[in-house]
Amino acid sequence: DIQMTQSPSSLSASIGDRVTITCRASQSISSYLNWYQQKPGKAPKFLIYAASTLQSGVPSRFSGSGSGTDFTLTISSLQPEDFGTYYCQQSYSPPYTFGQGTKLEIK
Amino acid sequence: EVQLVESGGGLVQPGGSLRLSCAASGFTFRSYRMTWVRQAPGMGLEWLSYISSSGTTIYYADSVKGRFTISRDNAKNSLYLQMNSLRAEDTAVYYCARDFQWLALDHWGQGTLVTVSS
């Protein structure tokens, strides 16, 4: 099975900061990498697919990059509503595993 | 509007069984692949199972293989997860989700809580 490792596990940042979350796959997954945001008590929200394609309606301050084994999610200018936990997921080979999550807090 | 509504969760004893349902509306259900994901209390997301649009291709996580069975009824716009031999570690909120391009999960239900305890 492909293991997905996110870093950091948690971070605290200020409004307006540029935030980067990293996701690493245990083997190459091409660009089959998706990102989700989850807020407490809510279902995850789909943000990005194919490593860098923004889902319709997702603010342009979110961006994704990478291919192969190393990927990043970047928030260019952090907004108050961006708090929550972010998960990466590989959809290259079943089981389509998730990373352990990165909890983002607003300072 | 795409809607996914899970039901069937509840309290069950270890070794027991439960069948979860996911009612889909607002899209052509028979054309979409579907997935079950769970989240144990305070933990991250765990991918569980996938079913193709026709139901002919199915995958499971090792943690549930042989105990859980995914199925669908396209005539009823419904997805199911039959869960047998339940363990305490199966306690979680169970989500159904629709597969989008590149097998990303673009719409999720609100989740249903399964508690396995004596």
Interface residues (C-beta under 8 A of the other chain):
Chain A: D1 S31 Y32 N34 Y36 Q38 A43 P44 K45 F46 Y49 A50 Q55 T85 Y87 Q89 S91 P94 P95 Y96 T97 F98 G99 Q100 G101
Chain B: T35 V37 G44 L45 E46 W47 Y50 Y59 Y60 A61 D62 Y95 F100 Q101 W102 L103 A104 L105 D106 H107 W108 G109 Q110 G111
